[in-house]
Amino acid sequence: MGVALITPFKSDESVDYDALMRLVDYQVQNNTDFLCVLGTTAETPTLTDEEKRRIRQAVVQRVAGRIPILLGVGGNNTRAVVEALKTDDYDGVDAVLSVVPYYNKPSQEGIYQHYKAIAEARPDMPVVLYNVPGRTGVNMTAETTLRLARDFRNIVAVKEASGNITQMDDIIKNKPADFDVISGDDGITFPLITLGAVGVISVIGNAFPREFSRMVRLALQGDYANALAIHHRFAELFKLLFVDGNPAGVKAMLHAMGMVENKLRLPLVPTRITTFEAMRRILDELGIKC
């Protein structure tokens, strides 16, 4: 279980680096297998280049090699992504996560050529593809994913968040042995593992790393009954996490747990009070003090 790390903000919307370091420690101490830094959940589009640089350096220094770091390096300008891969400092970074180009709506051949350029820009760096058509406006098909997996040794996995189980199953059935499929959606992690996925890049893991990583491990070990029990325990929280957008839900949850300010940067806003109160009720039922 990897965690898509949030970016905590103070009341004045500046980055709360102290809270970020506490969150990193919380993850490392509670069985998170790796951190995904500067992804969607980090509100990366609203961060400045300097903030992104400081966050990357701070997390790398705090983790100090204890768990791997997957760094978000993507965009809809292929040339700019390639330049970043060639020139930025990746000391302490174990792999990069790169999203399908958004807004431009490229063809499947355009998506292939985009990732070909990324793979060739840094052949020593493992690349995880990220397919999330609900955000990018275009779906990377199973055929394109499999073509990339076969053609480039450093393209090692895909974070699949298409919501299309048939497509994900097609990738799992036909992928090379050394290529992994990772769930990009907490709510379908359990069923996807039963089909052959290897885990998840999780949002809810920000708040519940120990519990959710236990579900993932049990499922990977084939203990489906106990894994399913944990999955069902969190089912209502999965819905509440995303009803008002991500990361509004998980930030509200972390705020209820006393870990961060409930602050986002526009155009994102905090979750509605009704959603927040529903989360507090469930956390109370789970025995987690708010």
NUVOKOL-984003 format. One record per residue (C-alpha): residue number from 1; residue in one letter; x, y, z. Coordinates in Angstrom, 1 decimal. Example, Ala and Ser with C-alpha at 12.3 -4.5 7.8 and 13.67 -1.06 7.14 Angstrom:
BEGIN
<1; "a"; <12.3; -4.5; 7.8>>
<2; "s"; <13.7; -1.1; 7.1>>
***
This chain:
BEGIN
<1; "m"; <0.0; 0.0; 0.0>>
<2; "g"; <1.4; 3.3; -1.1>>
<3; "v"; <-0.1; 6.6; 0.1>>
<4; "a"; <-0.8; 9.6; -2.1>>
<5; "l"; <0.4; 12.1; 0.4>>
<6; "i"; <-1.6; 15.3; 0.9>>
<7; "t"; <0.0; 18.8; 1.2>>
<8; "p"; <-1.1; 20.3; 4.6>>
<9; "f"; <-1.7; 24.1; 4.5>>
<10; "k"; <-1.8; 26.6; 7.4>>
<11; "s"; <-4.8; 28.9; 7.8>>
<12; "d"; <-3.0; 31.5; 5.6>>
<13; "e"; <-2.7; 28.8; 2.8>>
<14; "s"; <1.1; 28.5; 3.2>>
<15; "v"; <2.5; 25.0; 3.2>>
<16; "d"; <2.6; 23.5; 6.7>>
<17; "y"; <5.9; 21.8; 6.6>>
<18; "d"; <5.8; 20.7; 10.3>>
<19; "a"; <2.4; 19.0; 9.7>>
<20; "l"; <3.9; 17.4; 6.6>>
<21; "m"; <6.8; 15.9; 8.5>>
<22; "r"; <4.4; 14.6; 11.2>>
<23; "l"; <2.4; 12.9; 8.4>>
<24; "v"; <5.5; 11.4; 6.9>>
<25; "d"; <6.5; 9.9; 10.3>>
<26; "y"; <2.9; 8.7; 10.8>>
<27; "q"; <3.1; 6.8; 7.5>>
<28; "v"; <6.5; 5.3; 8.0>>
<29; "q"; <5.5; 4.1; 11.5>>
<30; "n"; <2.2; 2.6; 10.4>>
<31; "n"; <3.1; 0.1; 7.7>>
<32; "t"; <2.9; 2.3; 4.6>>
<33; "d"; <5.0; 0.6; 1.9>>
<34; "f"; <5.8; 3.7; -0.1>>
<35; "l"; <4.9; 7.3; -0.5>>
<36; "c"; <3.5; 8.9; -3.6>>
<37; "v"; <4.7; 12.6; -3.4>>
<38; "l"; <3.3; 15.5; -5.4>>
<39; "g"; <0.5; 13.6; -7.0>>
<40; "t"; <-3.2; 14.6; -7.5>>
<41; "t"; <-4.0; 14.4; -3.8>>
<42; "a"; <-1.1; 16.8; -3.0>>
<43; "e"; <-3.0; 19.6; -4.8>>
<44; "t"; <0.1; 19.8; -7.0>>
<45; "p"; <-1.5; 22.1; -9.7>>
<46; "t"; <-1.8; 24.9; -7.0>>
<47; "l"; <1.8; 24.6; -5.8>>
<48; "t"; <4.6; 26.8; -7.0>>
<49; "d"; <7.8; 25.3; -8.4>>
<50; "e"; <9.7; 26.3; -5.3>>
<51; "e"; <7.1; 24.7; -3.0>>
<52; "k"; <7.3; 21.5; -5.0>>
<53; "r"; <11.1; 21.5; -4.7>>
<54; "r"; <11.0; 22.1; -1.0>>
<55; "i"; <8.3; 19.5; -0.4>>
<56; "r"; <10.3; 16.9; -2.4>>
<57; "q"; <13.5; 17.7; -0.5>>
<58; "a"; <11.8; 17.7; 2.9>>
<59; "v"; <10.0; 14.4; 2.4>>
<60; "v"; <13.2; 12.7; 1.0>>
<61; "q"; <15.2; 13.9; 4.0>>
<62; "r"; <12.6; 12.8; 6.5>>
<63; "v"; <12.0; 9.4; 5.0>>
<64; "a"; <15.8; 8.9; 4.9>>
<65; "g"; <15.5; 5.7; 2.8>>
<66; "r"; <13.2; 3.9; 5.1>>
<67; "i"; <10.5; 3.4; 2.4>>
<68; "p"; <10.6; 4.1; -1.3>>
<69; "i"; <9.4; 7.4; -2.8>>
<70; "l"; <7.3; 7.6; -5.9>>
<71; "l"; <7.4; 11.2; -7.3>>
<72; "g"; <4.7; 12.7; -9.5>>
<73; "v"; <6.3; 14.0; -12.7>>
<74; "g"; <3.7; 14.6; -15.4>>
<75; "g"; <2.0; 17.1; -17.5>>
<76; "n"; <0.4; 17.8; -20.9>>
<77; "n"; <3.6; 19.4; -22.4>>
<78; "t"; <5.8; 16.4; -23.3>>
<79; "r"; <8.9; 18.6; -23.9>>
<80; "a"; <8.6; 20.2; -20.4>>
<81; "v"; <8.2; 16.8; -18.7>>
<82; "v"; <11.2; 15.4; -20.5>>
<83; "e"; <13.3; 18.5; -19.6>>
<84; "a"; <12.3; 18.1; -15.9>>
<85; "l"; <13.3; 14.5; -16.0>>
<86; "k"; <16.7; 15.3; -17.5>>
<87; "t"; <17.6; 18.3; -15.3>>
<88; "d"; <15.8; 18.1; -11.9>>
<89; "d"; <17.3; 16.5; -8.8>>
<90; "y"; <16.0; 13.0; -8.2>>
<91; "d"; <18.3; 12.0; -5.3>>
<92; "g"; <16.3; 9.8; -2.9>>
<93; "v"; <13.5; 9.3; -5.5>>
<94; "d"; <12.9; 5.6; -6.4>>
<95; "a"; <10.5; 6.0; -9.3>>
<96; "v"; <8.2; 8.6; -11.0>>
<97; "l"; <4.5; 8.5; -11.5>>
<98; "s"; <3.4; 10.2; -14.8>>
<99; "v"; <-0.2; 11.0; -15.6>>
<100; "v"; <-1.8; 10.6; -19.1>>
<101; "p"; <-1.6; 14.1; -20.7>>
<102; "y"; <-4.7; 16.1; -19.7>>
<103; "y"; <-6.8; 18.7; -21.5>>
<104; "n"; <-5.0; 18.2; -24.9>>
<105; "k"; <-7.0; 14.9; -25.4>>
<106; "p"; <-4.3; 13.1; -27.4>>
<107; "s"; <-4.9; 10.0; -29.5>>
<108; "q"; <-3.7; 6.6; -28.4>>
<109; "e"; <-0.6; 7.1; -30.6>>
<110; "g"; <0.0; 10.5; -29.0>>
<111; "i"; <-0.2; 8.9; -25.5>>
<112; "y"; <2.3; 6.2; -26.6>>
<113; "q"; <4.7; 8.8; -28.0>>
<114; "h"; <4.4; 10.9; -24.9>>
<115; "y"; <5.4; 8.0; -22.6>>
<116; "k"; <8.1; 6.8; -25.1>>
<117; "a"; <9.7; 10.2; -24.8>>
<118; "i"; <9.5; 10.0; -21.0>>
<119; "a"; <11.0; 6.5; -20.8>>
<120; "e"; <13.8; 7.4; -23.1>>
<121; "a"; <14.6; 10.7; -21.3>>
<122; "r"; <15.6; 8.8; -18.1>>
<123; "p"; <16.2; 5.1; -18.9>>
<124; "d"; <17.6; 4.5; -15.4>>
<125; "m"; <14.4; 5.7; -13.7>>
<126; "p"; <11.4; 3.4; -13.2>>
<127; "v"; <8.2; 4.9; -14.6>>
<128; "v"; <4.7; 4.2; -13.4>>
<129; "l"; <1.9; 5.2; -15.8>>
<130; "y"; <-1.2; 6.9; -14.4>>
<131; "n"; <-4.5; 6.4; -16.2>>
<132; "v"; <-7.3; 8.6; -14.7>>
<133; "p"; <-9.7; 9.6; -17.5>>
<134; "g"; <-12.1; 11.3; -15.1>>
<135; "r"; <-9.4; 14.0; -14.7>>
<136; "t"; <-7.5; 13.9; -18.0>>
<137; "g"; <-10.4; 13.7; -20.4>>
<138; "v"; <-9.0; 10.7; -22.3>>
<139; "n"; <-8.7; 7.0; -21.4>>
<140; "m"; <-5.4; 5.1; -22.1>>
<141; "t"; <-6.7; 1.8; -23.5>>
<142; "a"; <-5.5; -1.6; -22.4>>
<143; "e"; <-3.8; -2.0; -25.8>>
<144; "t"; <-1.7; 1.2; -25.3>>
<145; "t"; <-0.8; 0.3; -21.7>>
<146; "l"; <0.4; -3.2; -22.8>>
<147; "r"; <2.3; -1.8; -25.8>>
<148; "l"; <4.2; 0.5; -23.5>>
<149; "a"; <4.8; -2.3; -21.0>>
<150; "r"; <6.3; -4.5; -23.6>>
<151; "d"; <8.4; -1.8; -25.4>>
<152; "f"; <10.1; -0.1; -22.4>>
<153; "r"; <11.9; -2.0; -19.6>>
<154; "n"; <11.8; 1.0; -17.3>>
<155; "i"; <8.0; 1.4; -17.6>>
<156; "v"; <7.3; -0.9; -14.7>>
<157; "a"; <3.6; -0.4; -13.7>>
<158; "v"; <0.3; 1.4; -14.2>>
<159; "k"; <-1.8; 3.1; -11.6>>
<160; "e"; <-5.2; 2.3; -13.0>>
<161; "a"; <-8.0; 4.7; -12.0>>
<162; "s"; <-10.3; 4.3; -15.1>>
<163; "g"; <-13.0; 2.6; -13.1>>
<164; "n"; <-13.3; 0.0; -15.9>>
<165; "i"; <-12.8; -3.4; -14.3>>
<166; "t"; <-12.9; -5.1; -17.7>>
<167; "q"; <-10.1; -2.9; -19.0>>
<168; "m"; <-8.0; -3.5; -15.8>>
<169; "d"; <-8.6; -7.3; -16.0>>
<170; "d"; <-7.5; -7.2; -19.7>>
<171; "i"; <-4.2; -5.6; -18.7>>
<172; "i"; <-3.6; -8.0; -15.8>>
<173; "k"; <-4.3; -11.0; -18.1>>
<174; "n"; <-2.0; -9.9; -20.9>>
<175; "k"; <0.8; -8.0; -19.2>>
<176; "p"; <4.5; -9.0; -19.1>>
<177; "a"; <5.4; -10.8; -15.9>>
<178; "d"; <7.5; -7.9; -14.6>>
<179; "f"; <4.8; -5.3; -15.1>>
<180; "d"; <2.5; -4.4; -12.2>>
<181; "v"; <-1.1; -3.1; -12.1>>
<182; "i"; <-1.8; -0.9; -9.1>>
<183; "s"; <-5.3; 0.3; -8.0>>
<184; "g"; <-5.8; 4.0; -8.2>>
<185; "d"; <-9.1; 3.8; -6.3>>
<186; "d"; <-9.4; 2.8; -2.7>>
<187; "g"; <-13.0; 1.4; -3.1>>
<188; "i"; <-12.0; -1.2; -5.7>>
<189; "t"; <-8.6; -2.2; -4.3>>
<190; "f"; <-9.9; -5.4; -2.8>>
<191; "p"; <-11.6; -6.8; -5.9>>
<192; "l"; <-8.8; -5.7; -8.1>>
<193; "i"; <-6.2; -7.6; -6.0>>
<194; "t"; <-8.4; -10.7; -6.4>>
<195; "l"; <-7.9; -10.3; -10.1>>
<196; "g"; <-4.1; -10.0; -9.9>>
<197; "a"; <-3.3; -6.3; -9.0>>
<198; "v"; <-0.4; -5.9; -6.6>>
<199; "g"; <-1.8; -3.1; -4.4>>
<200; "v"; <-3.0; 0.5; -4.3>>
<201; "i"; <-1.8; 4.1; -4.3>>
<202; "s"; <-4.3; 5.1; -1.6>>
<203; "v"; <-6.0; 8.3; -0.4>>
<204; "i"; <-7.6; 6.9; 2.7>>
<205; "g"; <-4.2; 5.6; 3.7>>
<206; "n"; <-3.3; 9.2; 4.7>>
<207; "a"; <-5.6; 8.7; 7.7>>
<208; "f"; <-5.6; 4.9; 8.2>>
<209; "p"; <-2.3; 3.5; 6.9>>
<210; "r"; <-2.1; 0.6; 9.4>>
<211; "e"; <-5.7; -0.6; 8.8>>
<212; "f"; <-5.7; -0.2; 5.1>>
<213; "s"; <-2.3; -1.7; 4.5>>
<214; "r"; <-3.5; -4.7; 6.6>>
<215; "m"; <-6.4; -5.2; 4.2>>
<216; "v"; <-4.0; -5.1; 1.2>>
<217; "r"; <-1.6; -7.6; 2.8>>
<218; "l"; <-4.4; -10.0; 3.7>>
<219; "a"; <-5.8; -9.8; 0.2>>
<220; "l"; <-2.4; -10.4; -1.4>>
<221; "q"; <-1.9; -13.4; 0.9>>
<222; "g"; <-5.2; -14.9; -0.3>>
<223; "d"; <-7.0; -14.3; 3.0>>
<224; "y"; <-10.0; -12.8; 1.3>>
<225; "a"; <-12.5; -13.3; 4.2>>
<226; "n"; <-10.5; -11.1; 6.6>>
<227; "a"; <-9.6; -8.6; 3.9>>
<228; "l"; <-13.2; -8.3; 2.8>>
<229; "a"; <-14.2; -7.5; 6.4>>
<230; "i"; <-11.8; -4.5; 6.5>>
<231; "h"; <-13.0; -3.4; 3.0>>
<232; "h"; <-16.6; -3.4; 4.3>>
<233; "r"; <-15.6; -1.5; 7.4>>
<234; "f"; <-14.4; 1.3; 5.3>>
<235; "a"; <-17.0; 1.2; 2.5>>
<236; "e"; <-19.0; 4.2; 3.7>>
<237; "l"; <-15.8; 6.3; 4.3>>
<238; "f"; <-14.7; 5.5; 0.7>>
<239; "k"; <-17.9; 7.3; -0.6>>
<240; "l"; <-17.5; 10.2; 1.8>>
<241; "l"; <-13.9; 10.7; 0.8>>
<242; "f"; <-14.7; 11.7; -2.7>>
<243; "v"; <-18.3; 13.1; -2.7>>
<244; "d"; <-16.9; 16.7; -2.4>>
<245; "g"; <-13.7; 16.0; -4.3>>
<246; "n"; <-10.3; 14.9; -3.5>>
<247; "p"; <-8.5; 15.8; -1.2>>
<248; "a"; <-11.3; 17.7; 0.5>>
<249; "g"; <-12.6; 14.5; 2.1>>
<250; "v"; <-9.4; 13.1; 3.4>>
<251; "k"; <-8.3; 16.5; 4.7>>
<252; "a"; <-11.5; 16.8; 6.6>>
<253; "m"; <-10.9; 13.4; 8.0>>
<254; "l"; <-7.3; 14.2; 9.1>>
<255; "h"; <-8.6; 17.5; 10.6>>
<256; "a"; <-11.2; 15.5; 12.6>>
<257; "m"; <-8.3; 13.4; 13.8>>
<258; "g"; <-6.3; 16.5; 14.9>>
<259; "m"; <-3.5; 16.1; 12.4>>
<260; "v"; <-3.9; 19.0; 9.9>>
<261; "e"; <-5.8; 22.2; 9.3>>
<262; "n"; <-8.9; 21.7; 7.1>>
<263; "k"; <-7.5; 24.0; 4.5>>
<264; "l"; <-7.3; 23.7; 0.7>>
<265; "r"; <-6.2; 26.1; -2.1>>
<266; "l"; <-8.8; 27.4; -4.6>>
<267; "p"; <-10.4; 26.2; -6.7>>
<268; "l"; <-10.8; 23.4; -4.2>>
<269; "v"; <-12.8; 24.1; -1.0>>
<270; "p"; <-13.4; 22.1; 2.2>>
<271; "t"; <-16.0; 19.4; 2.3>>
<272; "r"; <-19.5; 20.3; 3.2>>
<273; "i"; <-20.5; 20.3; 6.9>>
<274; "t"; <-22.9; 17.4; 6.3>>
<275; "t"; <-20.2; 15.3; 4.9>>
<276; "f"; <-17.8; 16.3; 7.6>>
<277; "e"; <-20.3; 15.4; 10.3>>
<278; "a"; <-21.0; 12.0; 8.6>>
<279; "m"; <-17.2; 11.3; 8.7>>
<280; "r"; <-17.0; 12.3; 12.4>>
<281; "r"; <-19.8; 9.8; 13.2>>
<282; "i"; <-18.1; 7.0; 11.4>>
<283; "l"; <-14.8; 7.8; 13.0>>
<284; "d"; <-16.5; 7.7; 16.4>>
<285; "e"; <-18.0; 4.3; 15.5>>
<286; "l"; <-14.6; 3.0; 14.5>>
<287; "g"; <-13.3; 4.1; 17.9>>
<288; "i"; <-11.1; 6.9; 16.6>>
<289; "k"; <-11.3; 10.1; 18.7>>
<290; "c"; <-12.1; 13.4; 17.0>>
***
